Amino acid sequence: MFCKKKKSEEKETLCSRRVTLRRKKLMLLLCVAVAIGVTITIGLNRVYMYSSTDESCQSCHIHPQADKSWKQSVHHNSKSGVVTGCAECHLPPKGSVNHFMTKARMGLKDLWSYWTKDSASFDWESRKQLEYAVHIVSNESCKKCHQQLFPARLSQEGITAHLYYEENEKKLDLQCISCHLDVGHYDPNYQHKKMESIPQGGAPQGTVYTEPAQVTAFEDFTETIPGTAVSFAMKALPGGSFTLGSPADEPFRREDEGPSHTVSVSPFYMAEVETTWDQYWAFYAETMSEGRTPPSKVYANNSNPEVDAVSGPTPPFGIPDQGWGIGSRPAITMTHYAAEIFCLWLSKKTGKHYRLPTEAEWEYAARGGTSTPYFFEGDPRKLSDQGFWRKFFAADTAQINRYVVYVKNSKNKSQEPSVVKANPFGLKNMYGNVMEYCSDWYAPDAYAKLTDGVVDPKGPATGEEHVVRGGQYFDDAADLRSATRGHTEHDKWLKTDPQNPKSIWWYSDIRSIGFRVVCDPVTPSDASQPQE
């Protein structure tokens, strides 16, 4: 009995020792796990902290000018002495779930690009533009740093602009960077204030013309604007019948391009190139106003045929040429109304009848006598980047690059007309570069109301938006066919204009809109002295 009891006690003691030993092992393993966890956490934290430093960002983002432009910006040379780094601008505020998710996503993308892509092939110029910046700058971080939007030093115009931002941020999807693109990376060509004078070099120099061109036959001529050193080429288009719109089987066709109809247009003249800055600054210099006259009075003055003097544009915010250059580059960012008043001014200066083209005239001119998707040879499916196979095979660019400024060759800005060849009618940039205003109101079913054989068709009598044609410098080849239709987006193109009432002359949120003038055939009575 005694032996059994002793053996039982020894067994219990052994079990107790085993339990204690297991507990010690578990505690040791737990301590080791904690130590490893702490080490990993500290390591990850250091990686996290380092990966948010400017040195880390710039080790992947090998931008030749980023470091220099950042150090020249107000975020680096701020009056408060606070230096804003890459992470503060390009990531959501720290501590938020979105911050970690965005950081992880962007980090993986950056590493993949660093390992697989050649930074020398990147189009850095296009990545400086607003269209790209809005996707890589966190508006929440902007607002967190700048909680006080109305500091004592803010001008009255700034107060008006910030009040407009607060009232319309969500409704219009406004971002701080929409108006302050240069605060993070300094750009000497960017400004967000009213233009005080015509940019240097904006007024063409040379012989000042005293008379307009004398036209005695229906043939190409060079117009000369009296009182300026500006001249430009006009092409005589013979007119005739053509098919307006696209056939049902044309690749990338849209519903508003049909049904197609055979229509006719009368002979007319069309400018060889889009209206240039040389031409537009001459108009601006002679007609500009300070903006104190209400728009209603401006409309009344310009619609009065008895008034000789045209009321022209007020000074725009910023530099409307975007720092891309002036001279022969297409003038951009003006409203449809401003383009019409330019034509009115030009008519008064020359004694001819200048105007915007109808949509039918524009398409007739763009086709240049052809009936294919483009005036040059090419299948839209082979030229476009759209479609599954473009992930594996590059689009054919050899032919289109000769005639069109578009997403593949524009470097995300407009170009001078000399970089492309003309179409069969001698017209340049009918596709791409900048969109061009037409006189017609836009309607998606406009062609359904046409009949075959109509002469000089026009769009609806009224509407809310105007037709634009030709596409723009960042469009794909699919959107640059002769039949592709577009329209203005008036409210969207003015969303960051803080003025009340908004400008009737300049758009604040579109940089790829311009126009091309046409002129009616000159009759003997038209060839008399121009109006002064």
Disulfide bonds with the S-S distance in Angstrom:
none
